[in-house]
Amino acid sequence: MLGVIHFPEIAMIRTTSLYVLLAGIFLALAGCHNANKVVFWPHDSVKKTASDLTINDERQLGAIKNAKPETDAERAWASGDLRFIGDRFVMARFQGIPYDSVVHETVERNGFKVIAYSDALRNNAEFIGLKKNYEEEYNKRLHTLATNGLTQRKP
């Protein structure tokens, strides 16, 4: 004779299993999302200790290889991050766009950001090319959004 299966016990096991499964999926997706995100540093970053301004070379190279700079610029714009990407901390140039009144005013008001790098990445030809391309495409898209946003706000 088969034993009687009580529904509440099965429901509890299934519900618990579902929660564990969903938690695992969430953690996997959250980990992948962070691992694939290009890391930036604010223009006024200061290295005070050895652990400040560190970067995982492999993760950053992989992230910039798979990045979609136009989409990232649109997300930044939508979230209120209006910082262009400078090519360096001191006397930054903004690749892909003219240094016009839109850039000047935006940088004065919001500062800018720099794609994070290490000494190894700074000497990596592949990273240098990908970084420049990312800066150009991101800045072009953000400049277009900022220019359109300013012209739409004027009476």
C-alpha positions as semicolon CSV with decimal commas, in nm:
position;residue;x (nm);y (nm);z (nm)
1;M;0,000;0,000;0,000
2;L;0,126;0,345;-0,089
3;G;0,174;0,597;0,185
4;V;-0,045;0,902;0,205
5;I;0,127;1,221;0,091
6;H;0,025;1,530;0,281
7;F;-0,020;1,832;0,058
8;P;0,105;2,100;0,302
9;E;0,441;1,923;0,340
10;I;0,486;1,896;-0,038
11;A;0,383;2,255;-0,084
12;M;0,638;2,365;0,176
13;I;0,917;2,164;0,011
14;R;0,827;2,295;-0,335
15;T;0,799;2,653;-0,209
16;T;1,135;2,631;-0,030
17;S;1,294;2,478;-0,339
18;L;1,149;2,756;-0,551
19;Y;1,290;3,022;-0,318
20;V;1,633;2,858;-0,325
21;L;1,621;2,833;-0,704
22;L;1,513;3,196;-0,745
23;A;1,777;3,317;-0,500
24;G;2,044;3,126;-0,692
25;I;1,931;3,272;-1,023
26;F;1,927;3,623;-0,874
27;L;2,277;3,587;-0,732
28;A;2,410;3,446;-1,058
29;L;2,259;3,730;-1,259
30;A;2,376;3,993;-1,012
31;G;2,729;3,853;-1,018
32;C;2,737;3,840;-1,398
33;H;2,601;4,192;-1,429
34;N;2,868;4,337;-1,201
35;A;3,143;4,135;-1,365
36;N;3,048;4,268;-1,709
37;K;3,022;4,633;-1,612
38;V;3,296;4,878;-1,710
39;V;3,443;5,035;-1,397
40;F;3,495;5,413;-1,381
41;W;3,674;5,642;-1,140
42;P;3,561;5,999;-1,067
43;H;3,792;6,268;-1,204
44;D;3,887;6,382;-0,855
45;S;3,988;6,038;-0,724
46;V;4,291;6,034;-0,497
47;K;4,495;5,726;-0,413
48;K;4,564;5,742;-0,040
49;T;4,641;5,375;0,030
50;A;4,767;5,085;-0,179
51;S;4,418;4,938;-0,201
52;D;4,261;5,259;-0,336
53;L;4,185;5,270;-0,707
54;T;4,254;4,904;-0,772
55;I;4,103;4,718;-1,066
56;N;4,075;4,356;-1,177
57;D;4,255;4,360;-1,514
58;E;4,082;4,056;-1,663
59;R;3,736;4,168;-1,555
60;Q;3,785;4,523;-1,685
61;L;3,925;4,403;-2,020
62;G;3,636;4,158;-2,058
63;A;3,381;4,423;-1,964
64;I;3,512;4,676;-2,214
65;K;3,527;4,411;-2,489
66;N;3,158;4,331;-2,440
67;A;3,037;4,682;-2,358
68;K;2,775;4,877;-2,549
69;P;2,884;5,239;-2,497
70;E;2,577;5,398;-2,657
71;T;2,345;5,195;-2,433
72;D;2,561;5,273;-2,130
73;A;2,541;5,646;-2,213
74;E;2,162;5,626;-2,242
75;R;2,140;5,448;-1,905
76;A;2,369;5,705;-1,747
77;W;2,160;5,990;-1,890
78;A;1,837;5,831;-1,767
79;S;1,982;5,787;-1,416
80;G;2,109;6,146;-1,401
81;D;2,479;6,067;-1,449
82;L;2,574;6,346;-1,690
83;R;2,952;6,299;-1,673
84;F;3,147;6,261;-1,994
85;I;3,443;6,022;-2,003
86;G;3,784;6,186;-2,000
87;D;4,089;6,007;-2,135
88;R;4,294;6,089;-1,822
89;F;4,269;6,265;-1,488
90;V;4,477;6,575;-1,561
91;M;4,402;6,794;-1,863
92;A;4,148;6,542;-1,985
93;R;4,038;6,526;-2,345
94;F;3,691;6,405;-2,431
95;Q;3,726;6,169;-2,727
96;G;3,471;6,185;-3,008
97;I;3,316;6,524;-2,931
98;P;3,408;6,892;-2,965
99;Y;3,483;7,083;-2,648
100;D;3,185;7,312;-2,691
101;S;2,959;7,497;-2,446
102;V;2,759;7,179;-2,373
103;V;3,072;6,988;-2,270
104;H;3,221;7,284;-2,084
105;E;2,906;7,351;-1,880
106;T;2,844;6,983;-1,810
107;V;3,202;6,922;-1,693
108;E;3,198;7,237;-1,480
109;R;2,873;7,132;-1,313
110;N;2,917;6,751;-1,288
111;G;3,286;6,676;-1,333
112;F;3,384;6,380;-1,549
113;K;3,483;6,019;-1,509
114;V;3,774;5,808;-1,631
115;I;3,770;5,442;-1,733
116;A;3,955;5,257;-1,457
117;Y;4,288;5,101;-1,547
118;S;4,599;4,949;-1,395
119;D;4,964;4,979;-1,500
120;A;4,927;4,653;-1,692
121;L;4,614;4,775;-1,875
122;R;4,772;5,113;-1,949
123;N;5,042;4,926;-2,144
124;N;4,801;4,682;-2,314
125;A;4,749;4,783;-2,681
126;E;4,416;4,601;-2,704
127;F;4,281;4,777;-2,394
128;I;4,403;5,116;-2,515
129;G;4,217;5,075;-2,846
130;L;3,898;4,948;-2,682
131;K;3,913;5,225;-2,421
132;K;3,945;5,497;-2,685
133;N;3,658;5,352;-2,889
134;Y;3,437;5,325;-2,578
135;E;3,513;5,686;-2,482
136;E;3,431;5,811;-2,833
137;E;3,102;5,624;-2,869
138;Y;2,987;5,695;-2,513
139;N;3,073;6,065;-2,534
140;K;2,906;6,105;-2,876
141;R;2,581;5,955;-2,749
142;L;2,585;6,150;-2,423
143;H;2,664;6,472;-2,613
144;T;2,368;6,413;-2,845
145;L;2,139;6,349;-2,548
146;A;2,267;6,656;-2,363
147;T;2,239;6,878;-2,671
148;N;1,886;6,761;-2,747
149;G;1,791;6,797;-2,382
150;L;1,915;7,156;-2,373
151;T;1,743;7,258;-2,696
152;Q;1,415;7,102;-2,584
153;R;1,424;7,293;-2,253
154;K;1,474;7,634;-2,411
155;P;1,154;7,832;-2,490
